Amino acid sequence: ELAEARLTDSVLGVREEYLDTARRTLDSEFGSLKGYLEATGLTDDDIARAVTEPPTDGKVLLHTPKGEIEIELWSREAPKACRNFVALALEGYYDQCVWHRIVPGFIIQTGDPTGTGHGGESFYGAPFENERHQRLRFHRRGLVAMANTGEHNTNESQFFITLDATPELQNKYTIFGCVGGSTIYNVLSLADVEISAR
């Protein structure tokens, strides 16, 4: 136990020394963390993403009336959802699909060829189960997730993109990707429409 305690103290000491060195470097070269962020052009979203989210693996480019949307995929964390999404995209399944659900400040949704929000079929021919990963959380805009009926394991073809943090969706929907780079502005343009009451 004593040796373990010494090892822990040693590791913590090295970690603290590293953090102190990093702080001194930031202060001497950029004046502060804020100065570093301004100099590098990084945003708070970039920092949150780098710290919490795993790296993406693969991309799909959606063509919309407001421009392209680059979707980066978490194929290791959500393999079934990614395979479903890519296979349907390659088949042209999403061609001519409208954004049938637009909730400003919340989500935009598509993937239903009928345009009603009640249609769609998975690549597998049947609904498939939710996939969860502890590092994928609804904490920011630009996350891409499977839409379902509200019941677990009812994923088909529909998907949505978040327009803000939506923690109320956590553990209910499979996050399988995120919008890449500046194409988030095309997503926001899609969401910026006049909505009529029905």
C-alpha positions as CSV (number, residue, x, y, z in Angstrom):
1,E,0.0,0.0,0.0
2,L,2.8,2.4,0.8
3,A,4.5,1.7,-2.5
4,E,1.2,2.2,-4.3
5,A,0.7,5.5,-2.5
6,R,4.2,6.7,-3.5
7,L,3.5,5.7,-7.1
8,T,0.2,7.6,-7.0
9,D,1.9,10.7,-5.5
10,S,4.7,10.5,-8.1
11,V,2.2,10.2,-11.0
12,L,0.1,13.1,-9.6
13,G,3.3,15.2,-9.2
14,V,4.3,14.6,-12.8
15,R,0.7,15.5,-13.9
16,E,0.7,18.7,-11.9
17,E,4.2,19.6,-13.2
18,Y,3.0,19.1,-16.8
19,L,-0.1,21.2,-16.2
20,D,2.0,24.0,-14.6
21,T,4.4,23.9,-17.6
22,A,1.4,24.1,-20.0
23,R,-0.1,27.0,-18.1
24,R,3.3,28.9,-18.1
25,T,3.6,28.3,-21.9
26,L,0.1,29.6,-22.6
27,D,0.7,32.6,-20.4
28,S,4.1,33.5,-21.9
29,E,3.1,32.9,-25.6
30,F,-0.5,33.9,-25.6
31,G,-1.2,35.8,-22.4
32,S,-4.0,33.4,-21.4
33,L,-6.1,30.4,-22.6
34,K,-8.5,33.0,-24.1
35,G,-5.5,34.5,-26.1
36,Y,-4.6,31.0,-27.3
37,L,-8.2,30.3,-28.5
38,E,-8.3,33.7,-30.3
39,A,-4.9,33.0,-31.9
40,T,-5.8,29.5,-33.1
41,G,-9.4,30.3,-34.1
42,L,-10.7,27.5,-31.9
43,T,-14.1,27.8,-30.4
44,D,-15.6,26.5,-27.1
45,D,-17.4,23.8,-29.2
46,D,-14.0,22.7,-30.6
47,I,-12.6,22.4,-27.1
48,A,-15.6,20.5,-25.8
49,R,-15.5,18.2,-28.8
50,A,-11.8,17.5,-28.5
51,V,-12.1,16.7,-24.8
52,T,-15.2,14.6,-24.8
53,E,-15.9,13.1,-28.2
54,P,-14.1,10.2,-29.9
55,P,-12.5,10.7,-33.3
56,T,-14.8,10.3,-36.3
57,D,-14.2,7.6,-39.0
58,G,-15.7,8.3,-42.4
59,K,-17.8,11.0,-44.0
60,V,-21.0,11.5,-46.0
61,L,-21.8,14.6,-48.0
62,L,-25.5,15.6,-48.2
63,H,-26.6,18.0,-51.0
64,T,-29.4,20.3,-49.8
65,P,-31.1,23.4,-51.3
66,K,-29.0,25.5,-48.8
67,G,-25.7,23.9,-49.7
68,E,-23.7,20.8,-48.7
69,I,-23.7,19.3,-45.3
70,E,-20.7,17.2,-44.3
71,I,-21.5,14.4,-41.9
72,E,-18.6,12.9,-40.0
73,L,-19.4,9.4,-38.8
74,W,-18.7,7.5,-35.5
75,S,-18.7,4.1,-37.2
76,R,-16.9,2.4,-34.3
77,E,-19.3,3.8,-31.7
78,A,-22.5,3.3,-33.7
79,P,-21.7,0.7,-36.4
80,K,-25.3,-0.4,-37.1
81,A,-26.6,3.2,-37.5
82,C,-23.6,4.2,-39.7
83,R,-24.0,1.1,-41.9
84,N,-27.7,1.8,-42.3
85,F,-27.1,5.5,-43.1
86,V,-24.3,4.9,-45.6
87,A,-26.1,2.0,-47.3
88,L,-29.3,4.0,-47.7
89,A,-27.4,7.0,-49.0
90,L,-25.5,4.9,-51.5
91,E,-28.9,3.4,-52.7
92,G,-30.2,7.0,-53.3
93,Y,-32.8,6.4,-50.6
94,Y,-32.5,9.9,-49.2
95,D,-32.7,11.6,-52.7
96,Q,-35.7,13.9,-52.8
97,C,-36.4,13.6,-49.1
98,V,-37.6,16.8,-47.5
99,W,-36.8,18.2,-44.1
100,H,-40.2,17.3,-42.8
101,R,-39.7,18.3,-39.2
102,I,-38.1,21.7,-38.3
103,V,-38.1,22.8,-34.7
104,P,-36.2,26.1,-34.3
105,G,-33.5,25.9,-31.7
106,F,-34.0,22.1,-31.3
107,I,-33.7,19.9,-34.4
108,I,-34.3,19.4,-38.1
109,Q,-35.3,16.0,-39.3
110,T,-35.4,14.1,-42.6
111,G,-35.1,10.6,-44.0
112,D,-38.7,9.8,-44.8
113,P,-39.4,9.3,-48.5
114,T,-43.1,9.9,-47.9
115,G,-42.4,13.4,-46.4
116,T,-44.9,12.7,-43.7
117,G,-42.7,11.8,-40.8
118,H,-44.4,8.4,-40.6
119,G,-42.5,6.5,-43.3
120,G,-39.1,5.0,-43.9
121,E,-37.5,1.7,-43.7
122,S,-34.0,0.6,-42.5
123,F,-31.4,-1.0,-44.8
124,Y,-31.8,-4.1,-42.6
125,G,-35.5,-4.5,-43.6
126,A,-36.6,-4.2,-40.0
127,P,-36.2,-1.7,-37.1
128,F,-32.8,-2.0,-35.3
129,E,-31.7,-1.3,-31.8
130,N,-30.3,1.8,-30.2
131,E,-26.5,2.1,-29.8
132,R,-25.1,4.1,-26.9
133,H,-21.6,5.3,-26.2
134,Q,-20.6,7.1,-23.0
135,R,-18.6,9.8,-24.9
136,L,-21.4,10.7,-27.3
137,R,-23.7,13.1,-25.6
138,F,-26.4,15.6,-26.8
139,H,-24.3,18.6,-25.5
140,R,-24.1,20.8,-28.6
141,R,-25.5,21.6,-32.0
142,G,-24.6,19.7,-35.1
143,L,-25.0,16.2,-33.8
144,V,-26.6,13.6,-36.1
145,A,-28.8,10.9,-34.6
146,M,-31.4,8.3,-35.6
147,A,-35.0,9.3,-35.2
148,N,-37.3,6.7,-33.8
149,T,-40.9,6.4,-32.5
150,G,-39.9,7.2,-29.0
151,E,-39.6,3.6,-28.1
152,H,-36.2,1.9,-27.9
153,N,-35.0,-0.2,-30.8
154,T,-37.3,1.4,-33.4
155,N,-34.6,2.9,-35.7
156,E,-35.4,2.9,-39.4
157,S,-34.3,5.5,-42.0
158,Q,-35.1,8.9,-40.4
159,F,-32.4,11.0,-38.8
160,F,-32.1,14.4,-37.2
161,I,-29.5,17.1,-36.7
162,T,-29.5,19.1,-33.4
163,L,-29.6,22.9,-33.5
164,D,-28.5,23.3,-29.9
165,A,-27.7,21.2,-26.8
166,T,-30.5,18.8,-26.3
167,P,-29.8,16.8,-23.1
168,E,-33.4,15.6,-22.8
169,L,-32.7,13.3,-25.8
170,Q,-29.8,11.5,-24.0
171,N,-30.1,7.7,-23.9
172,K,-33.2,7.8,-26.1
173,Y,-31.6,8.2,-29.6
174,T,-28.5,6.9,-31.2
175,I,-25.9,9.5,-32.0
176,F,-23.9,8.3,-35.0
177,G,-22.3,11.4,-36.5
178,C,-21.8,15.2,-36.4
179,V,-21.8,18.0,-38.9
180,G,-18.3,18.8,-40.1
181,G,-16.7,22.2,-40.4
182,S,-18.5,25.3,-41.6
183,T,-21.3,23.2,-43.2
184,I,-23.1,23.7,-39.8
185,Y,-24.1,27.1,-41.3
186,N,-26.0,25.3,-44.1
187,V,-27.8,23.3,-41.4
188,L,-28.7,26.6,-39.6
189,S,-30.0,28.0,-42.9
190,L,-32.2,25.0,-43.4
191,A,-33.7,25.6,-39.9
192,D,-34.2,29.3,-40.6
193,V,-37.6,29.0,-42.3
194,E,-41.0,30.5,-41.7
195,I,-43.1,27.8,-40.0
196,S,-46.8,27.9,-40.5
197,A,-49.3,26.7,-38.0
198,R,-51.4,23.7,-39.0
